C-alpha cells in the first residue's frame, strides 16, 4: 500500500526501510531503522523484526514495516530530522522555545541522552542556575527595545510554561529560576490565565495551568522574595554601620544610608525581584556623594553577598536539593 503525498511527513526517504505512522493523525515518516536505533535503545526495541510466523500479520506501508507512534507529528518530524542532521537550538522567539520543548519531550521519552542534555543546557542559558545567568537574562529583557505586544517580548514565553515543561520532562535544574520569575506574577492572574503569553498557539506549548501541586512552591517563592526585599531594606540598609575607613566621620554617611532606606521603602513594588532591586540600590548609592567612597564600597560588597546568598537559597525554598546537586543530576559532565 502506497502512502498519499499529503500524508508523507518530513523527512521521507525513498530508500528508507521502516515507516513511523503517527496515530491518530496518520502522518507517515519513511526512515532508516539503523539511524534511529543507533541513537535510542527504545527505537531499537520498537524496530525488532517480527518472527517469520508473524509476517502475515505485520502492518506494512510502501513495502516497509509500520511502527505506530503516539507523538505529535511536528515533534516527531523535528526529532527525526535532528537525529539525521544534528540540532542548533536558538532563542529568537516563542517558536524556538516550543521547538526545544518538543525535542526535550521526545528525547526524554525515547532515552536519547545526548539530545536531552543539549536541550537542557540550552534551556539553562535563559532559565539559569547561576546568578550571572539570571543577570544576563534580566539585562537582555531590559535592553531590548519596547515591543508592541507582550507575546513577542523576551523571554517570549511565560515562566509557567517553563515550570510545566520541566515537570513534564523531569528537569529540576530550571525550576528554582522559573519559580522565582513566576512569583513576580499575581496568583489570580495566573489562575485566570490573563497574560497574553498564555494564549500563544502552538502544538508543543506546555500547559498554561498552574497545577495544584505547584501552588505550594509558587507561594513559598512569592513569600521568600518579598521577605528578602524587606530584609534588605529594613535590616541591611536601615541598620548599616559605616566603614571603619569612613572619610566623612560616620554621621554624614549614616544619614546617607537613612535616606537610602527611606527611598527604597517607598519605591519597592510587589512585582520586583530582590536580585534586581539590590542592584538598583547599589547603583543609586554609587551616584550619591553624601556617602563616602569607602562606605559605598563596603556596602556594595555586603549587598552583592546578600544577592548571592538569596540566589543560593532558591532551590531549598521550593524543597529541592542544592544547585550543585541539581546540576549533577540534570547536567552530568
Buried (B, 14 or more C-beta within 10 A) or exposed (E): EEBEEEBBBEBBEEEBBBBBBBEEBEBBBBBBBEBBBEBBEBBBEBBEEEEEEEEEEEEEBBEBBBBEBEBBBBBBBBBBBBBBEEBEBEBEBBEBBBBBBBBBBBBBBBEBEEBBBBBBEBBBEBBBBEBEBBBBBBEEEEEEEEEEEEBEBBBBBBBBBBBBBBBBBEBBBBBBBBBBBBBBBBBEEBEEBEBEBBEBEBEBBBBBEBEEEBEEBBEBBBEBBBEBBEBBBEEBBBEBEBBEEBBBEBEBBBEBBEBBBEBBBEEBEEEBBBBBBBBEBBEEBBEBEEBBBBBBEBBBEEBBEBBEEBBEBBBBBBEBEEBEEBBEBBBEE
